[in-house]
Amino acid sequence: ENVDIKNLTPIATTVVALKFGSGVVMAGDRRATQGNYIAHDDVVKVYKVDDQSMIGIAGSAAVAFDLVKRFKTELEHYEKIQNIKLSYPGKVSFLSSLVKSNMNLIFQGLIVIPIFAGRNNSDFFVHTYDALGGSYLEQNYASVGSGSSLANVFLQNNYKNIDKDGAIKLTIESLKTASNNDSATAGINLEKDILPTVLICNQKEVKEVSKEEIKQIIEAK
């Protein structure tokens, strides 16, 4: 049986990234599943790479976490040996090679596809990938994972020029929309403190948005 690798979509998770006026935001739900069973609602799937970029992962958990670890470690090693910071396009290419190196795992059902975002000088970018390691520059927003099609439709209908708080709210609402129809994506539950992981890349740094700020933005009218 032939496998259409380029169109493979990892199950479990939705991770969203979108640009706003002075930065880019990335948010991921926190659900981990085993088959149809909800295993955890506290898994982190969005990570800071350095002060200029961040990565989100969808797919097989063990392979996904290993990919992030390898990416960060090998990037630090490269920059230490070469004594130069790798540019954003360089990181995009480097991540492509790591995804491609996992091709042998695809046929075992262990699919991992990242989403990458950050800045190059004063410009901000979002890139998605396919299972072959191909990278794609997105216009303003993108998502990966089992709920990505639902999140993308929501963003397509609601994306506009927004500030930081508006961007955070829009990513969270897109995750909530995905969770309504995708059991592998966790919803938002303020009472149980189930909230997405949200990172912001601005002109100075990449930082995580606190739960308190996320709650304030969700509850704001």
KATA-V271584 format. One record per pair of residues at least 4 apart in sequence whose ideal C-beta (glycine too) atoms are under 6 Angstrom apart, sorted by sequence separation. I is the first residue (numbers start at 1). J is the second residue. If there is no record, write none. Layout:
{{I | J} {I | J}}
This chain:
{{49 | 53} {70 | 74} {78 | 82} {86 | 90} {130 | 134} {138 | 142} {144 | 148} {147 | 151} {148 | 152} {155 | 159} {162 | 166} {178 | 182} {209 | 213} {19 | 24} {33 | 38} {34 | 39} {49 | 54} {59 | 64} {86 | 91} {105 | 110} {106 | 111} {119 | 124} {143 | 148} {162 | 167} {189 | 194} {201 | 206} {209 | 214} {33 | 39} {48 | 54} {49 | 55} {79 | 85} {129 | 135} {179 | 185} {32 | 39} {57 | 64} {178 | 185} {199 | 206} {200 | 207} {32 | 40} {47 | 55} {127 | 135} {128 | 136} {143 | 151} {179 | 187} {186 | 194} {17 | 26} {117 | 126} {143 | 152} {199 | 208} {31 | 41} {46 | 56} {127 | 137} {128 | 138} {16 | 27} {30 | 41} {32 | 43} {45 | 56} {116 | 127} {198 | 209} {30 | 42} {45 | 57} {126 | 138} {176 | 188} {15 | 28} {30 | 43} {115 | 128} {128 | 142} {141 | 155} {14 | 29} {114 | 129} {113 | 129} {126 | 142} {195 | 211} {28 | 45} {28 | 46} {141 | 159} {140 | 159} {155 | 174} {195 | 214} {26 | 46} {154 | 174} {12 | 33} {47 | 68} {95 | 116} {175 | 196} {49 | 72} {151 | 174} {154 | 177} {71 | 95} {106 | 131} {71 | 98} {150 | 177} {151 | 178} {26 | 54} {28 | 56} {70 | 98} {150 | 178} {32 | 61} {115 | 144} {15 | 45} {26 | 56} {88 | 118} {99 | 129} {168 | 198} {113 | 144} {147 | 178} {150 | 181} {13 | 45} {88 | 120} {100 | 133} {99 | 133} {92 | 127} {147 | 182} {146 | 182} {96 | 133} {53 | 91} {146 | 184} {147 | 185} {96 | 135} {15 | 56} {63 | 105} {15 | 58} {92 | 135} {13 | 58} {67 | 112} {63 | 110} {10 | 58} {64 | 112} {169 | 217} {10 | 59} {63 | 112} {168 | 217} {60 | 110} {59 | 111} {60 | 112} {165 | 217} {59 | 112} {59 | 113} {58 | 113} {57 | 114} {55 | 114} {56 | 115} {55 | 116} {54 | 117} {53 | 118} {52 | 118} {52 | 119} {119 | 201} {118 | 201} {58 | 144} {58 | 145} {26 | 117} {24 | 117} {17 | 115} {15 | 115} {17 | 117} {24 | 124} {10 | 111} {8 | 111} {10 | 113} {19 | 124} {17 | 126} {19 | 140} {8 | 131} {18 | 141} {6 | 130} {17 | 142} {5 | 131} {5 | 132} {16 | 143} {14 | 143} {15 | 144} {15 | 145} {14 | 145} {13 | 145} {14 | 147} {12 | 146} {14 | 148} {11 | 146} {16 | 151} {14 | 151} {20 | 162} {21 | 163} {25 | 167} {25 | 168} {27 | 171} {41 | 186} {54 | 199} {25 | 171} {29 | 175} {20 | 167} {54 | 201} {18 | 167} {33 | 184} {46 | 197} {54 | 206} {41 | 194} {44 | 197} {46 | 199} {51 | 205} {16 | 171} {31 | 186} {51 | 206} {29 | 185} {30 | 186} {29 | 186} {16 | 174} {48 | 206} {14 | 175} {14 | 178} {29 | 196} {28 | 196} {27 | 196} {28 | 197} {14 | 185} {27 | 198} {12 | 184} {11 | 184} {26 | 199} {25 | 200} {23 | 200} {24 | 201} {23 | 201} {23 | 202}}
